[in-house]
Amino acid sequence: MTPESIMGMGYEAIKVGLIIALPLLLTALGTGLVVSILQASTQINEMTLSFIPKILMIVVVGIMLGPKMLVIFLDYMHTLYTNIPGSVG
């Protein structure tokens, strides 16, 4: 194993992790922004009011995009495991 191959595997792992996490993180960010704007306009400062919509939206996006995220993760793991014999010997 060369340092370049290890760096390549690390790069791919970070890239796959970001691809999987980004839809959920952007959903939480967008939902939090919308709820914060609504709270500021109505002058309601309740912390639980922003928490529940975020959780609900993350669950909805997770249900909708979960199969695609799983396919991306399984493709990465399949590629990683099929490259093990070539990198050891």
Residue frames as a rotation matrix with the C-alpha (Angstrom) as fourth column:
MET 1
0.582 0.813 0.000 0.00
0.813 -0.582 0.000 0.00
0.000 0.000 -1.000 0.00
THR 2
-0.487 -0.726 0.486 1.36
0.727 -0.645 -0.235 3.32
0.484 0.239 0.842 -1.01
PRO 3
-0.690 0.219 -0.690 0.64
0.419 -0.657 -0.627 6.59
-0.591 -0.721 0.362 0.76
GLU 4
-0.855 0.380 -0.352 -1.16
-0.518 -0.624 0.585 7.76
0.002 0.683 0.731 -2.39
SER 5
-0.501 0.700 -0.509 -3.60
0.134 0.644 0.753 4.84
0.855 0.309 -0.417 -2.24
ILE 6
-0.450 0.314 -0.836 -4.29
0.893 0.142 -0.428 5.45
-0.016 -0.939 -0.345 1.44
MET 7
-0.796 0.144 -0.587 -4.91
-0.028 -0.979 -0.202 9.14
-0.604 -0.145 0.784 0.75
GLY 8
-0.786 0.524 -0.327 -7.19
-0.420 -0.065 0.905 8.16
0.453 0.849 0.271 -2.14
MET 9
-0.395 0.651 -0.648 -9.22
0.627 0.707 0.327 5.86
0.671 -0.277 -0.688 0.09
GLY 10
-0.543 0.154 -0.825 -9.48
0.711 -0.440 -0.549 8.58
-0.447 -0.885 0.130 2.73
TYR 11
-0.901 0.196 -0.387 -10.58
-0.344 -0.867 0.360 11.09
-0.265 0.457 0.849 0.12
GLU 12
-0.610 0.697 -0.377 -13.27
-0.111 0.397 0.911 8.73
0.785 0.598 -0.165 -1.16
ALA 13
-0.402 0.453 -0.796 -14.50
0.873 0.453 -0.182 8.02
0.278 -0.768 -0.578 2.38
ILE 14
-0.680 0.131 -0.721 -14.84
0.304 -0.845 -0.440 11.73
-0.667 -0.518 0.535 3.15
LYS 15
-0.875 0.345 -0.338 -16.55
-0.475 -0.488 0.732 12.35
0.087 0.801 0.592 -0.19
VAL 16
-0.486 0.721 -0.495 -19.08
0.298 0.669 0.681 9.56
0.822 0.183 -0.540 0.36
GLY 17
-0.461 0.279 -0.842 -19.72
0.877 0.001 -0.480 10.75
-0.133 -0.960 -0.246 3.92
LEU 18
-0.795 0.142 -0.590 -20.41
-0.087 -0.989 -0.121 14.26
-0.601 -0.045 0.798 2.71
ILE 19
-0.786 0.534 -0.312 -22.66
-0.364 0.008 0.931 13.07
0.500 0.845 0.188 -0.12
ILE 20
-0.372 0.659 -0.653 -24.70
0.651 0.687 0.323 11.03
0.662 -0.305 -0.685 2.35
ALA 21
-0.366 0.183 -0.912 -24.87
0.869 -0.285 -0.406 13.70
-0.334 -0.941 -0.054 5.09
LEU 22
-0.984 -0.175 -0.032 -25.37
0.155 -0.934 0.321 16.79
-0.086 0.311 0.947 2.93
PRO 23
-0.427 0.883 0.194 -29.11
0.134 -0.151 0.980 16.39
0.894 0.444 -0.054 2.17
LEU 24
0.295 0.542 -0.787 -29.93
0.850 0.226 0.475 15.95
0.435 -0.810 -0.394 5.85
LEU 25
-0.411 -0.531 -0.741 -27.72
0.810 -0.586 -0.029 18.84
-0.419 -0.611 0.671 6.94
LEU 26
-0.969 0.077 0.237 -29.12
0.079 -0.806 0.587 21.19
0.236 0.587 0.774 4.30
THR 27
-0.082 0.990 -0.115 -32.65
0.420 0.138 0.897 20.20
0.904 0.025 -0.427 5.30
ALA 28
0.213 0.105 -0.971 -31.94
0.976 -0.060 0.208 21.05
-0.036 -0.993 -0.116 8.94
LEU 29
-0.757 -0.562 -0.333 -30.30
0.539 -0.826 0.167 24.31
-0.369 -0.053 0.928 7.91
GLY 30
-0.800 0.487 0.351 -33.18
0.067 -0.508 0.859 25.37
0.597 0.710 0.374 5.67
THR 31
0.164 0.900 -0.403 -35.86
0.612 0.228 0.757 24.38
0.774 -0.371 -0.514 8.13
GLY 32
-0.039 -0.266 -0.963 -34.07
0.963 -0.266 0.035 26.16
-0.265 -0.927 0.267 10.96
LEU 33
-0.941 -0.338 0.015 -33.73
0.323 -0.886 0.331 29.30
-0.098 0.316 0.943 8.85
VAL 34
-0.453 0.852 0.264 -37.43
0.119 -0.236 0.964 29.34
0.884 0.468 0.006 7.92
VAL 35
0.341 0.587 -0.735 -38.54
0.801 0.228 0.554 28.71
0.493 -0.777 -0.392 11.51
SER 36
-0.384 -0.564 -0.731 -36.16
0.850 -0.525 -0.042 31.39
-0.361 -0.638 0.681 12.80
ILE 37
-0.941 0.101 0.322 -37.56
0.099 -0.830 0.549 33.94
0.322 0.549 0.771 10.35
LEU 38
-0.022 0.998 -0.056 -41.09
0.260 0.059 0.964 33.04
0.965 0.007 -0.261 11.41
GLN 39
0.232 0.059 -0.971 -40.16
0.966 0.107 0.237 33.29
0.118 -0.992 -0.032 15.08
ALA 40
-0.748 -0.567 -0.344 -38.51
0.601 -0.799 0.010 36.66
-0.281 -0.200 0.939 14.58
SER 41
-0.777 0.489 0.396 -41.50
-0.006 -0.635 0.772 38.02
0.629 0.598 0.497 12.67
THR 42
0.281 0.943 -0.177 -44.01
0.178 0.130 0.975 36.84
0.943 -0.306 -0.132 15.27
GLN 43
-0.186 -0.515 0.837 -41.70
-0.727 -0.500 -0.470 37.56
0.660 -0.696 -0.281 18.25
ILE 44
0.914 0.369 0.168 -42.10
-0.395 0.715 0.577 34.05
0.093 -0.593 0.800 19.64
ASN 45
-0.054 -0.997 -0.061 -38.86
-0.846 0.078 -0.528 32.84
0.531 0.023 -0.847 21.24
GLU 46
0.633 0.295 0.716 -39.47
-0.629 0.734 0.254 29.21
-0.451 -0.611 0.650 22.04
MET 47
-0.381 -0.918 -0.111 -36.57
-0.841 0.294 0.455 26.77
-0.385 0.267 -0.884 21.53
THR 48
-0.498 0.218 0.839 -38.74
0.133 0.976 -0.175 23.69
-0.857 0.024 -0.515 21.08
LEU 49
0.580 0.758 -0.297 -40.58
-0.145 -0.263 -0.954 25.39
-0.802 0.596 -0.042 18.25
SER 50
0.318 -0.532 -0.785 -37.51
-0.947 -0.213 -0.240 25.12
-0.040 0.820 -0.571 16.03
PHE 51
-0.601 -0.631 0.490 -36.54
-0.655 0.741 0.150 21.62
-0.458 -0.231 -0.859 17.14
ILE 52
-0.072 0.668 0.740 -39.68
0.035 0.744 -0.668 19.70
-0.997 -0.022 -0.077 16.16
PRO 53
0.839 0.392 -0.378 -39.95
-0.346 -0.151 -0.926 20.93
-0.420 0.908 0.009 12.54
LYS 54
-0.001 -0.920 -0.393 -36.27
-1.000 0.005 -0.010 20.14
0.011 0.393 -0.920 11.98
ILE 55
-0.636 -0.214 0.742 -36.70
-0.392 0.917 -0.071 16.59
-0.665 -0.335 -0.667 13.24
LEU 56
0.337 0.858 0.388 -39.83
0.047 0.397 -0.917 16.07
-0.940 0.327 0.094 11.14
MET 57
0.763 -0.071 -0.642 -38.19
-0.622 -0.351 -0.700 17.39
-0.176 0.934 -0.312 7.97
ILE 58
-0.345 -0.938 -0.040 -35.06
-0.931 0.337 0.140 15.30
-0.118 0.085 -0.989 8.53
VAL 59
-0.395 0.286 0.873 -37.22
-0.102 0.931 -0.351 12.19
-0.913 -0.228 -0.339 8.95
VAL 60
0.703 0.710 -0.048 -39.15
-0.087 0.018 -0.996 12.99
-0.706 0.704 0.074 5.73
VAL 61
0.484 -0.602 -0.635 -35.95
-0.872 -0.266 -0.411 13.60
0.078 0.753 -0.654 3.74
GLY 62
-0.526 -0.696 0.488 -34.38
-0.751 0.650 0.118 10.50
-0.399 -0.305 -0.865 5.26
ILE 63
0.029 0.626 0.779 -37.34
0.059 0.777 -0.627 8.40
-0.998 0.064 -0.015 4.16
MET 64
0.882 0.364 -0.298 -37.32
-0.228 -0.223 -0.948 9.90
-0.411 0.904 -0.114 0.67
LEU 65
0.519 -0.760 -0.391 -33.56
-0.752 -0.187 -0.632 9.78
0.407 0.622 -0.669 0.06
GLY 66
0.299 -0.388 0.872 -32.64
-0.733 0.492 0.470 6.87
-0.612 -0.779 -0.138 2.32
PRO 67
0.764 -0.014 0.646 -32.59
0.287 0.903 -0.321 4.23
-0.578 0.430 0.693 -0.44
LYS 68
0.842 -0.483 0.241 -30.35
0.075 -0.337 -0.938 6.40
0.534 0.808 -0.247 -2.62
MET 69
0.379 -0.714 0.589 -28.01
-0.909 -0.407 0.091 7.07
0.175 -0.569 -0.803 0.32
LEU 70
0.471 -0.147 0.870 -27.86
-0.380 0.856 0.351 3.36
-0.796 -0.496 0.347 1.03
VAL 71
0.911 -0.135 0.389 -27.00
0.402 0.499 -0.768 2.57
-0.090 0.856 0.509 -2.60
ILE 72
0.637 -0.714 0.290 -24.17
-0.411 -0.633 -0.656 5.14
0.652 0.298 -0.697 -2.55
PHE 73
0.254 -0.530 0.809 -22.81
-0.939 0.066 0.338 3.69
-0.233 -0.846 -0.480 0.69
LEU 74
0.612 0.022 0.790 -23.07
-0.063 0.998 0.021 0.09
-0.788 -0.063 0.612 -0.48
ASP 75
0.929 -0.325 0.177 -21.33
0.209 0.066 -0.976 0.91
0.305 0.944 0.130 -3.79
TYR 76
0.395 -0.814 0.427 -18.49
-0.778 -0.543 -0.316 2.51
0.489 -0.207 -0.848 -1.87
MET 77
0.241 -0.278 0.930 -18.18
-0.765 0.535 0.358 -0.46
-0.597 -0.798 -0.083 0.50
HIS 78
0.872 0.100 0.480 -18.30
0.179 0.847 -0.500 -2.92
-0.457 0.522 0.721 -2.41
THR 79
0.765 -0.631 0.133 -15.51
-0.090 -0.309 -0.947 -1.03
0.638 0.712 -0.293 -4.17
LEU 80
0.255 -0.677 0.691 -13.50
-0.952 -0.302 0.056 -0.86
0.171 -0.672 -0.721 -0.96
TYR 81
0.373 -0.062 0.926 -13.80
-0.484 0.838 0.252 -4.58
-0.791 -0.542 0.282 -0.25
THR 82
0.937 -0.052 0.345 -13.03
0.304 0.609 -0.733 -5.61
-0.172 0.792 0.586 -3.83
ASN 83
0.627 -0.751 0.207 -9.83
-0.330 -0.497 -0.803 -3.52
0.705 0.436 -0.559 -3.75
ILE 84
0.684 -0.360 0.634 -8.52
-0.654 0.082 0.752 -5.17
-0.323 -0.929 -0.179 -0.57
PRO 85
0.726 -0.461 0.511 -6.76
0.430 0.883 0.186 -8.14
-0.537 0.085 0.839 -2.29
GLY 86
0.591 -0.510 0.625 -4.97
0.600 -0.240 -0.763 -5.84
0.539 0.826 0.164 -4.71
SER 87
0.573 -0.362 0.735 -3.77
-0.475 -0.878 -0.062 -3.49
0.668 -0.313 -0.675 -2.01
VAL 88
0.786 -0.281 0.551 -2.46
-0.440 0.373 0.817 -6.18
-0.435 -0.884 0.170 0.34
GLY 89
0.484 -0.588 0.648 -0.44
0.535 0.785 0.313 -8.24
-0.693 0.196 0.694 -2.08
